Amino acid sequence: MKVVILCGGKGTRMGQETEFRPKPLILIGGKPILWHIMKFYSSHGYNDFILCIGYKGDMIKQYFMEMYWRNNDFTLHIDGNNKIDYQTHENENWNITMIDTGIETMTGGRIKKIEKYIDEDEFMFTYGDGLSNINLQELIDYHRKKNKVATLTGVHPTCSFGLMNVEDGIVKAFREKPVLNDMVNGGYMIMNKKIFSYFPEEDCAFEEGPLVELAKDEQLAVYEHQGFWKSIDTQKDIIFVNNMCSKGVMPWLINN
């Protein structure tokens, strides 16, 4: 089953972080966010990727073309032959199709442009800025049980602010950034090819077009995930996840 990852947005909320490189290449523990996401899927046995690139997409292409020497120690013999002896052999068994979906294209338009590369009835999809330890097999089983066109992962976000418990105008207690009862779309979706019939001819936002229409037709299921999930949207998020890595805590990697 193929895994489609959106990698084309500009990441404007990141400020200077995305001025000179695309958001999926921001480093987390010394490796790009995108590498972590792909490593997660690969650890579950999914190694066929379609990357919807756009803004500074050439840098994403360059990273993967150079990934082997970037991620390994080696000795270069500059003697005319430029022979390379690798001391380590960290290599990924990945098939990566990189599709330029345009710099200004919206999320729906990007997905629509890769339709011809989907050669199975089902495919997985996620955004290039979210980390999670979702159980992919459970997600797939749930999707097939519900028998809907698409299933998204619902996650409970943490409130950005501390909340107050108030009775009769008196503060009784504080709750420091609690986990909310409501769910948001955490990405990590599985979809049938029928999804493409929900895309209009014109460019659109996936979240405001196809997903809304799927919900109207009762063709959108939600798999509730209670474990780790983190969307990397701001500099503060980068610092948070890098601090986790520095402590050796990376729940999105199966063998961690």
N, C-alpha and C positions, 0 to 999 in steps of 0.2 A: 504494500500500500504506500502511495506517495505522500509526502509531507510538504505542504505548501506554506511558505513563511513570507510574510510581508516585510520587506526590507527597504522600501523606497521613500518613506517619509523624511521630512527635513528635521524633525525633532526640535522644533523651535523653542520648546520650554527648557531645553538643556543649555541655552545660551552659548558660551564660547566652546563648550564641549563638542557641539556639532557644527561649528563654523568651518572646521577644516577636515572633518571626517563624518561619515554617516553614523547615525545613532547605533546601529547594530554592531559597529566596530569599537564602541567604547569598551575599555578594558575592565574586566571583573576578575580579580585574582590573576592578572597577567594574560588573560585570554579574552577575546571579544565576547560580548553578550551572545552574539549569534552562535559562536562555537559552543557555548554552554547549552543553548537550546538544542542544537543539533546533537550534541553529545548525549543529552537526555533522551531524545528519541532513539538514537543509535543504541543506547543501553537497553532499550526495550525491543531491539531487533529491527528498527525501521531506519533504513539507510539510503533511501531514494528521496532526494530533496529537490524541490522547485523553489528557487529564490526569486521573488518579485522585486527586482532592484529598480532604482530610480535615482534619487539624489546621491551624487558622488558614487554611483554604482561601480565605476571603474576601480575604486579602491577596494570594494568587496571582491571583485574579480581578481585583483592583484593579490589580495590576502590569500585566497585559496590556491592560486597558482604558485605562491611562494610558501605555503603552509608547512611543507615537509622540512625545509631547511630552517624555517622560523622556529619550529617546535622541537628541533633536535640539536644536539651538540655534534660538531664535525670538525675535521681537519681538512683544510684546503691546501693542496699542493700546487703552487704557482710555478710550473715548470714547462709551460707550453701546452700541456694537456689539461691543466686545471682539474685534476682528479680530486674527488671529494671522498673522504672516509668518514662515515657516520659513526659516532661513539654511542649514540642512543637511536632508537628506532620507534619513536612515537608516530604512528600513522593511523589514519582513520579509513575504514573501508566504506567510503561514501561515494554515491553517485549524485553529482550536483548539476542541475540544469539551472543556469542563470539567465533570466529573461528581463530585458530592459522594458519596463512597463511605463516609462515616462517620468519626468521630474515632477510635474504638477498633477499627475493623475490621482484621483481619489481612491480610497481603499476598494470600493466595489469595482471600479474600472480596472484596477490591477488584477484582481482575481479573475475577472471576465477574460482578460487577455491570455490567461494560461489554460483556458478550457481545452484546447487541442492537445495539450500535453498530459491530460488525465485519461489514461487508457484502462482504468478499472471502474467498477461501479461506485466505489467509495474512495475518499481521500481524506487525509487529516489536514488541519489548517491551524495556524496560530500567528501571533504578531511577533515581530523581532525584538521585543523589549520586555518580555515577561518570563519569569522563572517560576517553576512549580515542581512539586513532587507528586503530581496527580498519577493515579494508577491507570495507565492507558488501556490495559486489557479490560478493566472494569468499565471504562468509558465506552469502549467498543461494544462490549456485551450489552450495556445499557441502551446504547443507540439502536442496536439491532432488535432488542426487546421492545422498545417503544415504536419501532418501525415508522419513524418520521423522516422527512427529508434531511434534517440537520439536528445535531445535538451540540449545544455549547456547554462549557463548564461554568457553573455558577459558583462564585466565591464570596466569602464574607469579608469585606474590607475593614481595616482598622480606621476608626475615626481620627481625623487629623488633629482634633482638639480634645482636651479633657472635658468631660460632661459633668453637670451638677445635678444632684438629686434635690429637688426643691419641694417643700410642703408649706402651704400657707405663706408663701413669700419668704421662707427661711431655708437657707442652704443646710441640708442634712448631711451630705457627703459629696465627695468628688470621685469620679471614675476617670482615671488617667488613660486617655486614648483607647477606649474599649473597642472590641470587635462588634461590628454592627449586625443586627439580625437580618437586615435586607441583604440581597445578593446583587452582585454586578457581573457583567460578562468578563470572565477571566481568560477568554481566548480558548486555546486547546480544544478545538472543535473537530467533529467528524461529520462529513457531509456526503450525501449521494450526488451523483452527477445531475440529478433532477434540479439541483440548486441553480444551475445556469439558466433555467427557464424563468427564474425570478429576477434576472438582471435586465434592466431596461437598455435600450440602444445607447442612450446618452450616458455619460460618466455619472457616477453616483458614489455616495458614501455607503459602504456595505452595511453599516449599523443603522442608517436612516432609510435605506431602501429595501434590499432583499430581506434583511432580518425582520423588519416591520411587516412585510407582506407574508413572510412565513408564519409569523405570530398570528396574523389575521386568519390564515388558513389552518391554524392549529397544527402546523407542521414543524414546529421548533420545540424540541425537548431540552430539558435542563438537567445536567448531571451535577449534583451538589458535591463540591469538594471541601472537606473540612481541614485539610492539611496545609502545607506551606504554599504560599503564592505571593509573589512580589512583582508589581509593575514598576519598571525603572523609568520614571518620568522626569525626575529632577536631579540636581547635583546632590541633594540630600540622600536620595535613593541610592546613588552610586556609592557614596561614602558608607551607607548602611550595609550594603551587600559586600563591599570590599572588606569591611570590618569582620563580617561573617567568615569570609575566605581566609583572612589572616589568622583566625582562630581555628581554622580547619573544619568549619561548619558549612557544608554545602549540601543541604537536603535534596536539591534538585538532581544530584548525581547518585545513581543507584548504589554504587560501591563506596560511597563516602560514609 
